[in-house]
Amino acid sequence: MSADTLPIRPFTQPVRVAFSVPGSKSITNRALILAAMCNQTLTLRGALFSRDTQILCEALKALGFSVDANAAQSTIALTGLGGKIPRASAEINVGNAGTAARFLTAFLTLHPAGTYTLDGDPAMRKRPMKGLMDALKTTGATFTFHGEPDCFPFTLHTKGWTHCTALEVDARASSQILSALLMVAGAQPHSVAVKLVGKTVSEPFVEMTLQMLTQFGATFTQPESGLTTFAGTSQLQLPSETYRIEPDATAASYFLSLPMVAGGKVILPEGEQITLQGDIDFLKPLAKTGLTVAKANGHILIEQTKESFEPVEYDFEAISDTFLTLAALSPLLSGPTRITGIGHTRHQETDRIRAMANELQKLGQMVVEEPDAIEIHPDLAELYARADASKHCGRLLCVDTYEDHRMAMSFAILGSYDLLQDGQPWLQIRDPKCCGKTFPSFFQHLEQLHSLPEMNIEFLLIAVDGGAASGKSSTSRGVAERLNLMHVDTGSHYRAITFECLKNGIAADAPEKVAAFLKTLSLDTQLVGRTASIVTGGHLPEPEALRSAEVNQHVSAFAALPCVRDAVKGYQRSQVAVAQENKYVGLIMEGRDIGSVIFPEASLKIYLQADEATRSKRREAEGQSDTIAQRDRIDSTRKTAPLQVAPNAVIIDNSTLSLQQVIDKIATLAIPLCKQA
Ligand code: C5P
């Protein structure tokens, strides 16, 4: 196995998880351009951090914009300048990011006298730009091509949009061409009419652009099909200082399909709030396969309820990014899969129809390739035979990914199927890092959807993490009560160890003494109500002692020591057995690293947040002297098991929610994950 391939671990148990995905690439990059044209500082929340969004952020910085990106918080703060671009010249590389390529080219023409040189990856140099460039020439912009005509690389001379009141565009090759023009036209202080010549593809993306323009205050009419006339209402402006990015629906399509390969059930929390992205309609072809698709309390639930999966014929034109997800799974369907309306995908990251046909044929499937369609006649027996034969030669089947993130992610789901029924990988993905384009942590997310081997299917494991005073304890106790779960507060484990060390005159700055002491300290459990409390050295510590000012002050320093974390890790994992012995239907464990380190495989991971003022008030109300900010700083910057949002964790900001509301939110997510539900 070479270093640039990744074997995929099949699922040997049905899945039963709630998952989350990073923010939408399409929305993040549109929001960046729209924010740059506003006259305010805007913070994008839930923004995607990936190669394609990084490219756009870097380009905006190179143009003189202030862009403050915080990957840990998934926020990007950008100060817009009302349609002005600070720098009149720049060299920009757009990589292979189609949105950045089209949106930036149009955006740059705003400058009244700019000279910009743009280039992209070899693949980008072949992607269609002509329709956009021809339209932009109406503004007076001119292009000098340094390679092939109408392609990257080129130098662009701009004249601004002052005199441009109408333009025509041919966007047959890519809807991004139309979206790019609409955004810039919609930001003009005067009326501009954009006329589409012919049709475009992927119309939901144009719809997304128009909806976002409306959110940003643009007004327009569509007097006839293909004509959008902007009223020219002075200035793009949002009523709020933050803009929430929806989770990426295309990225979600991979995990929504998991029950087909693993059995069981997955939940996309608050999936019904995905309204801007057409790709959420992937649920329709998914339902046609026979998977059960349901909606409850705003969440989307997908469950495998039938043994075999129906063949599907579906027009993917409107949701073409997701065609690869279904195509890669076609070997598992009981008849031919026919996917139409995807001719334009031959000009995307790669020729996607060709790439898909090649790889499925390598896996022994009969594929009919058409100019704008693909038909796959499944042959699971042949796939098995090839995987088995490879295994006997000590190899795995290998899928090439053509620098296309969607090829990698789609086939990873097929590889998650336990084809050889031995739980061992049979498929590997070449160049898994190509996912970095839109979903750098994809494989980490996938890995964490495997459940714990020692857990039986009926057992529900919930991890709750968050900073000091984020409401973990009261929330976790409430959920435990509601769902009959055992509750574990891991903060008390670190507090008990801190208390014992301090009592014995051992300080955190003497780690070797702490390590030696811990070797002599027994850790046991005693149930107090439904809370499993730690018993150190045979004693159940007094709750007041664990919350003393001295323990508050020192606990984070002790918790940062690797020897302390090692000592408690096995103990914390053993609480599953305690809960099972005591006949609880599950376990809710709270702390700082439960979703990320202790139980990355938890069915449901919650990350609780609240603003600092709210948290300080909570501690004051409890009559405690606590150094919340200082503890948070130590907890989130330490090397071992830092406080962080675990992959797949559902973030709940409870600053303005009551305790009951938070408990309700978690319970509505957890209940469908219970076996009986
Ligand atoms: O949750 P509580 O405030 O009781 O936690 C006390 C301290 O224990 C935290 O500030 C942190 O330093 C440590 N802790 C940890 N990992 C956990 C739980 C708590 O490091 N899983």
Residues whose N, C-alpha, C, O or C-beta is under 5 A from the ligand:
A	BS01	C5P	A468 T490 G491 S492 Y494 V555 S556 A559 E590 G591 R592 D593 R631 D635
